Amino acid sequence: MSKLQSSLLIGRISMIVLMMQSRNSRW
């Protein structure tokens, strides 16, 4: 796995986590 792929994967996961956190804060 190249550094570019790993960085993209981490960015995608962080975006999902932020979305889930914002969704939970509304409730």
Biopython code that builds the backbone (N, CA, C, O; Angstrom):
import numpy as np
from Bio.PDB.StructureBuilder import StructureBuilder

atoms = [
    (1, "MET", "N", (0.853, -1.202, 0.000)),
    (1, "MET", "CA", (0.000, 0.000, 0.000)),
    (1, "MET", "C", (0.889, 1.253, 0.000)),
    (1, "MET", "O", (1.769, 1.400, 0.848)),
    (2, "SER", "N", (0.648, 2.139, -0.950)),
    (2, "SER", "CA", (1.475, 3.342, -1.045)),
    (2, "SER", "C", (1.025, 4.403, -0.033)),
    (2, "SER", "O", (-0.066, 4.324, 0.531)),
    (3, "LYS", "N", (1.881, 5.379, 0.177)),
    (3, "LYS", "CA", (1.539, 6.442, 1.140)),
    (3, "LYS", "C", (0.315, 7.223, 0.667)),
    (3, "LYS", "O", (-0.513, 7.643, 1.477)),
    (4, "LEU", "N", (0.207, 7.414, -0.641)),
    (4, "LEU", "CA", (-0.929, 8.179, -1.178)),
    (4, "LEU", "C", (-2.232, 7.451, -0.879)),
    (4, "LEU", "O", (-3.206, 8.073, -0.455)),
    (5, "GLN", "N", (-2.259, 6.141, -1.094)),
    (5, "GLN", "CA", (-3.485, 5.376, -0.840)),
    (5, "GLN", "C", (-3.834, 5.408, 0.644)),
    (5, "GLN", "O", (-4.997, 5.580, 1.010)),
    (6, "SER", "N", (-2.824, 5.240, 1.496)),
    (6, "SER", "CA", (-3.081, 5.233, 2.940)),
    (6, "SER", "C", (-3.600, 6.595, 3.401)),
    (6, "SER", "O", (-4.510, 6.667, 4.227)),
    (7, "SER", "N", (-3.020, 7.677, 2.867)),
    (7, "SER", "CA", (-3.465, 9.028, 3.259)),
    (7, "SER", "C", (-4.903, 9.259, 2.802)),
    (7, "SER", "O", (-5.695, 9.861, 3.527)),
    (8, "LEU", "N", (-5.243, 8.784, 1.602)),
    (8, "LEU", "CA", (-6.615, 8.944, 1.106)),
    (8, "LEU", "C", (-7.571, 8.154, 1.978)),
    (8, "LEU", "O", (-8.670, 8.622, 2.277)),
    (9, "LEU", "N", (-7.161, 6.952, 2.391)),
    (9, "LEU", "CA", (-8.015, 6.114, 3.232)),
    (9, "LEU", "C", (-8.253, 6.805, 4.576)),
    (9, "LEU", "O", (-9.376, 6.826, 5.079)),
    (10, "ILE", "N", (-7.184, 7.370, 5.156)),
    (10, "ILE", "CA", (-7.313, 8.058, 6.446)),
    (10, "ILE", "C", (-8.228, 9.270, 6.307)),
    (10, "ILE", "O", (-9.050, 9.530, 7.185)),
    (11, "GLY", "N", (-8.091, 10.008, 5.216)),
    (11, "GLY", "CA", (-8.938, 11.186, 4.995)),
    (11, "GLY", "C", (-10.395, 10.781, 4.881)),
    (11, "GLY", "O", (-11.277, 11.448, 5.422)),
    (12, "ARG", "N", (-10.647, 9.683, 4.172)),
    (12, "ARG", "CA", (-12.025, 9.223, 3.998)),
    (12, "ARG", "C", (-12.617, 8.813, 5.336)),
    (12, "ARG", "O", (-13.765, 9.140, 5.636)),
    (13, "ILE", "N", (-11.840, 8.100, 6.141)),
    (13, "ILE", "CA", (-12.324, 7.639, 7.447)),
    (13, "ILE", "C", (-12.596, 8.838, 8.354)),
    (13, "ILE", "O", (-13.603, 8.873, 9.061)),
    (14, "SER", "N", (-11.690, 9.823, 8.329)),
    (14, "SER", "CA", (-11.879, 11.003, 9.183)),
    (14, "SER", "C", (-13.147, 11.761, 8.793)),
    (14, "SER", "O", (-13.866, 12.262, 9.658)),
    (15, "MET", "N", (-13.419, 11.843, 7.491)),
    (15, "MET", "CA", (-14.634, 12.530, 7.032)),
    (15, "MET", "C", (-15.872, 11.803, 7.547)),
    (15, "MET", "O", (-16.823, 12.437, 8.005)),
    (16, "ILE", "N", (-15.860, 10.475, 7.472)),
    (16, "ILE", "CA", (-17.014, 9.683, 7.941)),
    (16, "ILE", "C", (-17.190, 9.882, 9.437)),
    (16, "ILE", "O", (-18.313, 10.030, 9.918)),
    (17, "VAL", "N", (-16.083, 9.886, 10.177)),
    (17, "VAL", "CA", (-16.165, 10.057, 11.639)),
    (17, "VAL", "C", (-16.750, 11.427, 11.972)),
    (17, "VAL", "O", (-17.589, 11.543, 12.866)),
    (18, "LEU", "N", (-16.308, 12.469, 11.253)),
    (18, "LEU", "CA", (-16.820, 13.822, 11.516)),
    (18, "LEU", "C", (-18.313, 13.888, 11.220)),
    (18, "LEU", "O", (-19.068, 14.513, 11.964)),
    (19, "MET", "N", (-18.739, 13.247, 10.140)),
    (19, "MET", "CA", (-20.158, 13.246, 9.785)),
    (19, "MET", "C", (-20.972, 12.535, 10.861)),
    (19, "MET", "O", (-22.046, 13.003, 11.239)),
    (20, "MET", "N", (-20.465, 11.407, 11.355)),
    (20, "MET", "CA", (-21.178, 10.659, 12.388)),
    (20, "MET", "C", (-21.249, 11.483, 13.669)),
    (20, "MET", "O", (-22.279, 11.498, 14.343)),
    (21, "GLN", "N", (-20.154, 12.170, 14.009)),
    (21, "GLN", "CA", (-20.137, 12.981, 15.230)),
    (21, "GLN", "C", (-21.159, 14.113, 15.134)),
    (21, "GLN", "O", (-21.891, 14.363, 16.091)),
    (22, "SER", "N", (-21.217, 14.793, 14.005)),
    (22, "SER", "CA", (-22.158, 15.904, 13.836)),
    (22, "SER", "C", (-23.591, 15.371, 13.884)),
    (22, "SER", "O", (-24.486, 16.032, 14.411)),
    (23, "ARG", "N", (-23.804, 14.181, 13.334)),
    (23, "ARG", "CA", (-25.143, 13.594, 13.332)),
    (23, "ARG", "C", (-25.554, 13.249, 14.756)),
    (23, "ARG", "O", (-26.712, 13.432, 15.133)),
    (24, "ASN", "N", (-24.599, 12.745, 15.557)),
    (24, "ASN", "CA", (-24.916, 12.383, 16.938)),
    (24, "ASN", "C", (-25.161, 13.630, 17.793)),
    (24, "ASN", "O", (-26.007, 13.609, 18.688)),
    (25, "SER", "N", (-24.432, 14.707, 17.525)),
    (25, "SER", "CA", (-24.577, 15.921, 18.334)),
    (25, "SER", "C", (-25.976, 16.519, 18.128)),
    (25, "SER", "O", (-26.530, 17.121, 19.048)),
    (26, "ARG", "N", (-26.544, 16.358, 16.938)),
    (26, "ARG", "CA", (-27.888, 16.906, 16.694)),
    (26, "ARG", "C", (-28.909, 16.193, 17.572)),
    (26, "ARG", "O", (-29.818, 16.821, 18.115)),
    (27, "TRP", "N", (-28.756, 14.888, 17.708)),
    (27, "TRP", "CA", (-29.685, 14.137, 18.561)),
    (27, "TRP", "C", (-29.307, 14.392, 20.014)),
    (27, "TRP", "O", (-29.950, 13.863, 20.921)),
]
sb = StructureBuilder()
sb.init_structure("model")
sb.init_model(0)
sb.init_chain("A")
sb.init_seg("    ")
for serial, (resi, resn, name, xyz) in enumerate(atoms, 1):
    if name == "N":
        sb.init_residue(resn, " ", resi, " ")
    sb.init_atom(name, np.array(xyz, "f"), 0.0, 1.0, " ", f" {name:<3s}", serial, name[0])
structure = sb.get_structure()
